[in-house]
Amino acid sequence: MVNNLLVRIDLCRKDFSKGQRKIADYIEEHYDTAAFMTAAKLGEVVGVSESTVVRFATQIGYDGFPYLQKAMQEMIRDKLNSVQRIEVTTGRIGDSDVVESVLNQDIDKIRRTIDEVSREDFKQTVNAIINAQDIYVFGVKSASYIANFFAYYLDLIFGNVHILNSTSKTTTYEKLFRITDKDVMIGISFPRYSQMAVDAMNFAHERGAEVVAITDSMVAPVVKDADEVLLARSDIASVVDTLVAPLSLINALLVAIVIEQKEDIKKTFTDLEEVWKEQNVYAVNRSEDDQVNRNE
């Protein structure tokens, strides 16, 4: 089956009805807009019925309109710029309650992530992290925040973590050049994808390291060199990069690691708590301090 949407349209064009040709023409010229329309809205814009849009999707080989919509979104995954995101977001929300709309969209992304993430790859990722000699975590731009979060906790647990959060080739390879087949590389990359992420994952793969991709699609460029792929839904059309689901997935990885290494990690954090207490790292709640004094 042909995967490219525009090729599918060209191959089927001779069999289209008049209404289907209108849809085809509109998608070819405005797929970046059509990708975020419902079937009803697309039909309204083109001047055909919703059922004609649905039949068009099946005519070119998709199992319904949602699959056609997904194909259009894949086409623009790297191409939607910031100005277009603003237009799409304002069009989506309209006069709706912003808080309710945005939070419900985030809830939907987490639900879709639950359905789509591979449990086998998840388990293998946990094992790779636990058994690694060194752990490398890559994430740049907006992904750097969740990469730093992940690396922070991994370093507390294991103490052998290297964070790579620069788009500079010099900086990245200076940190990465010692990676070996005893290590694990975790690349976090979401649209618009970083070329440095692709290059770093390829470098780690060629050095024999276990490579894990945390991304949003099996067609993401970081997938090709990955041994394990953990899919987490993002929103390529949001004004900001929506990384709620990826962060939730990373939380799940950390919890799974703690469960697997419970006794060792308890000892590590017991020692840490002593150091934090001795060095007055955390402020004491005044009411708690007063209660201690009264008890004394």
N, C-alpha and C positions, 0 to 999 in steps of 0.2 A: 504494500500500500504506500502511495506517495505521501510523504509527511508535509511537504511544503504547501501551505494553503493556496498561494497564488498559482502554483503549478496545477493543483487540483482543479481550480477554477478554469484554467485554460483548457485542460483536458476534457472538461464536461460542458464547456460553453455551447457547443453545437446543439446540445440537447436541452438547453434552457428554454423556459417559457419567457414571454416578454417581461413579466414581473421578476423572474429570477435573474434576467440579464441586468435589470435595474439594480438589484441587490449586488450582483457581481461587480458592476461598474463602481458603485458607491464604496464597496469594501476595498477595491484596488486603489481608489483615490484617497479614501479617508479611513483606512483601517485603524489608525491611531485614535480616532474618535469612536468608530463603530465598536471597538473592543470593549467599551464600557457601557454600551447600550443594552437594554433588555431587548428581547425579540420584538415586543410590542413597539418599543420606541424606534428601533431600526426600521420596522415596517412603516411607522408613521412618517419618518423622515424621508424614506424612499418613495412612499406612496403606494404601498402594497399592504396586504393583511398580515397579521401576526402568523397565521397558519402558513402563508407563503414563505415567510422567513424560515420557519421550522422545516418545511419541506425542502427548502434550498440547502439547509445544513445536511440533511440526509442524502440529498441528491449528489453532493460532492463527497460523500463517504464518511460523514461524522454521525455518531450515535446521538443525535439531538443537538439543539442550539447551544447548550452549555459547552460542548466540546468544540464547536466552531468558535465561540467566544474565547475559550482558552487558547486556541490556535492563534487568534488575532493578538491576544495579549503576549504570547510568546514572541511574535514578530516584533513587537515594540519594546520588549523588556529592557533593551539597552538604549533605546532611542528617546524615551520620554524625558524631556528636559524639565527644569524647575518651573518654567512659565506654564508649560502644558499641564504639569501636575496641579498647579493652582487652579487652572480652568476646570480640570476634571473634578477636583475635590469640591469646588464651589457648586458645580453642576450636580454632583451627587447629593450634597446635603441640602442645598436650596434653603427653604425656610424651616427645615427641621431643627429640633433641639440638637445643638452641636455635641454636648456632653453625651447624650444618649446615643446619638448616631455613631460617634467615634468609638465609644466604649463597646457598643454592640458589634461593630466591625472587628475590633480587637478580639472579642470573645469568639467570633466566627473563625478568625485565623487560628486561635488555639484549638478549637474543635477540629478544624481541618488538619492541623498538625498531628493531633492524636490519631486520626484515621490514617494518615499517610506515612508517618515515620516508621521505618523498618525496625522491628524489635530485635531482629537478629543483628543488624548493623549496630544498633544501640548497645547490645550486650558485648559485641566484639570491641567496640570503642572503649567501654568501661575496662575491659580486660587489658587492652593495649595501653591505656593510661596507667593502670596499676603496675604493669610489668615493664614499663619503659625505663630505660636508664636516664634519659632526659626527655622533657616534654617541651615542645615548641608550639606556641599559640600565635597564629597570624590573624590580624584584623586591622584594617585601615579605614580612615574617614569615619562615617557613623558606626561602622562595625567595630571600630577600635574600642568603643565604650564597653560593649559586651565582652570583647576579647580581654580587656583589662580586668573586668569583673571575674571572668572565668580563671584567668591566670593568677589573680590575687588569691583566690581560695585554693587553687591547686598548689600554689607555692606554700601556703600555710600548711597544707596536708603533707606534701612530699618534699618541698625544698629544692626541686631540680627543674624549675620552670624558666623558660626563656620567652619573653613577650616580644613579638615583632609587630610594630605598629607604625612603621614608616613606609612611605612610597618611594623613598630613596633606595636605589639599587645598592649603592655603597654600604649604607647602614644595614640593609636587610641581609646581604651576603656576608658581611662581617660577623653578624650574629648567627648566621645559618651554616657557615662553611664547615663546622665541626660535626654536623649531624651525621649519624650512622644508622646502620640497620638495627641497632639496639634501641633506637629512639622512636618517638611518635610525633607527627606533625599534624596539628589541627588548624585547618584553614577556614575562617569564617568570612563568607563573601555573599553579598546581596546586591541587587541592582541599585545603581549602575555599577557593574562588576569592575573591580580593579585589575588591570593587567599585571601589576606586581604580585597580586595574589596568585594568579595563574602561573606566573614564572616561578614563584617560591615553592608552590606545590609540586611543580615539575622537577625542580632541583632536588627537593626532599625525596621524591619518588625515585629519581635516578640514583640517589645515594643509598637506596634500600630501606629507608625509613617507612614505618607504617603511616599511611596518609589518610586522614579523615577530613571530609568536606562537610561543613555545616552551611547549607545553602537552601534556596527555595525551589529549585527545579532540577530535574535530571538532565536538562539541556544546558545548565549553567556551565560556563567554561572551566570551573575548578573541578568538575566531576571526573573529567577524563583521566586524571592521575590519582584518583582516590581509591583506596581499598574499601573504605566504608563511606556511605553517604547518609547523612541525617537531614531529612527535609523538614524545614520549618517555614511556614507561610509568612510572607511579608506583603506589603502593599505598594506596588510600583507606581500607583497613581495618587498616593497620599502626598500632601504638601511636604511632610517630613517623612523620613524613612521609618516605617513602622516595624519595630523589632521586638514587639511584645512576645510573640510566639518563639522566636529564637532564644530570647532570654529565659523563657519558661522551660524550653528544652535543655538549656545549659543547667538550670536549677535541677532538673531531673537527673542529669548526668552526675552532678555533684552529690545528690542524695544517694544515688546508686553506688557511687564509689565509697561513700561513708558506710553504707550498709555492708558492703563487701569487706571493708577493712576496719570494721568497727573497733576492735580492741586496740589495734595500733594507733588509730586516729584518736581514740579516747586518751591514750597516754600522751600523744603529741599535744593535744589541747589542754590536758591537765598541766603539763609543763608550761605551756604558753600562758595559761591563766595565772600561774605563779609569777611569771616574769611581768605580766601586765600589772599585777597587784603590787609587786615590789617597786615597780617604776612609776606607779601612779598614772598609768596610761589613760585610764577612764575616770571621768569625774564621778564622784559619789553623790547620789541623790541626797539633798540636804535633810529631808524628812527621815530617810533611812539612817543617816549619820547621827541625827538627834536621838533616834530610837536606840541605836547602839550605845550611845553615851548614857542614856537613862538606865539601860539594862546593866551597865557597869556600875 
